[in-house]
């Protein structure tokens, strides 16, 4: 049975029952919480502030699966923090928020900016969206890039360019460069 809560009533999610084994808080609930917190705080928060607010409000409901350490990159981190990162990524892909980091007192601080100009000051939105994000898993369309002033990038999985219709050749089979003995 799923418990529900109201985003406009902090008491409802602070009093969720503790999760048992096999249960965990969803990234969707974290995304909704993050957006509500950003709206409450003028559209801008640091990642640290968001994590503190989330732990303050959801911490009592964290069960063994939320507190489980998972492998992430070279180290390990708590599952609920990984879920929060997933929520930020989903919100960013939907155009709800943007994240950007900068050095403050010789430490890297990541800011989460709500992309709603009725709440967030315009200079924060400009700053957060000014830097182009590096895209991965893309290829360049040779026809569009030749005609346009800047390169046109399409997903690696695309069989043809969505812009001009250029059909990409089938990729060559991978050749292993490891020498064989014998």
N, C-alpha and C positions, 0 to 999 in steps of 0.2 A: 504494500500500500504506500503510495507516494504522499508525502506531506507537502502542503502548499504554504506559501507565505505571500504577504503583500509588500511590494517594493516601497510603498509610501509609509509603511509602518515598520520601523526598525525593530520594535519589540517582537514582531512575529518571526523574523528570521534569527533573532538572538536566542529565541526559545525553542528552536527546532530540537527534536530529540537526538541523542548521540547516534551516529551511524554505527551499524554493526558490520561485521566482516562481510564483504561482498557489496557493501553500499558506499557510495561516495557522492559528494556534492558535484553537480554538473558544471561544465564550462559555460553553459547557457545561463545558469543562475549567476555565475560570477560575472558574465558579460553584462547582464541587466543591472547587477549591483554596481559594477564599475561605472556604467553610464549614469546611474542615479547619483553616485558619489561625485562624479565630475560635474553634473548639473548643480549639485549642492555647493561645490567648491569653486564656482566661477569658470569651469571648463578646463582647468589645468591642475594636475597633480603629479608628484614624482612617483615612480614605481614603489619606492619605499613607503610613502604615505598610503598608497593604495593597498599594499600588502598589510600594513598595520591596521588599516580600517577593516579589511576583509578578515583578518585574524581576530580582531576585536568582536566583530559581529557574527562570524561563522565558527570561530574557534571552539566553542562549547559543543558544536555538532560534529567536529572532526572525529572520525573513527579510525580504526587501524589501517584501512585502505587509503584514507586521506593523508595519514602521517607516514605512510610507507616511503622508503627511500627508493628512488628509481634512478637508473643510470641515464645520465644526460651529458653528452659530450665527453669530457675527460673525467668528470666528477659525478657526484650523486646529489640529488636534491629531493625535497619533499614533493609528493604527488600533487598536493593542492597548489603548490607554486607552479608546477608544470601545467596544471589545468588553467590557472590564471593566465599564464603565457599564451595558452591556446585561445582563451577568451579574447585576449588583446589582439591576436593575429586574426581571428574571425571578425572582430569589430573593425580592424584596419582594412580587411579585404572588402567589407561592406561599406566603407567610406564613412564610418561613424567616428573613428578616432585616428590619430596619427601619433607615432612615437618618434622621439628624436633625443639624442644624448648630447651633452656638452660637459666640459671640464669645469668644475666648481671647487675651488680650494684644493687643487691637485687630485680631485677624485671625480670619477665619471658618474654623472647623474642623468638618469633617463626620465624624460618628461612624457606624460600621456596627455594629449590635447584633444578635447572634444571638438569636432569639426562642425559646430553649430554657431553661426555668427550672431545669433540672438543671445547666446550665453557667454561664449568665449570672445575675448578681445581680438580684434582683427590682426594685431601684430603677432600674437601667439600662433594663430592659424597660418599666417604667412611664413613665420619662422619654421613651424613644424613641417610644412609642405614644400618648403623651398628646396631642400636637398633631394635630388633624385635617388631613389632606392636602386640598388644594384639588382638586376633581374637575372635569374638563373633559369636554365632549361629552355632557352630560346635560341632561335637561329635568325640570321639576317636574310631578308628577301633581296636577291641581287637586282631584280627589275625595279622594285620600288626605291631601293636605296640609290640606284643610279639616276633615277628621275628626280627624286626629292632631294632637298638640301641636307636632310639628316636621315640616318638609318631607320629602316622600318624593321621591327623585330616581331617574330611570330613564334608560337610555342613549338618546341621540338617535335611534338606529335602531329603537327599539322601536315597534311598531305599537299595542301595548296595555300597560297597566300590569300587571306581574307580581304586584303585591300585591292589587289590587282588580278587575282586568279592564277598567278604563275604556279605551275605544278612543280613540286620539288622532286628531284630524282630519288629513287630508292637508295637508302644508305648502303654503303659497302659492308660486306660481312667483316666482322672484327677478325683481325689476324693477330694471333698471340706471338709475341716476339721472344718468348722464352726458348732458348735452344734445347733441342732434345738430345739426349745421349743415346748412343747405340746405333 
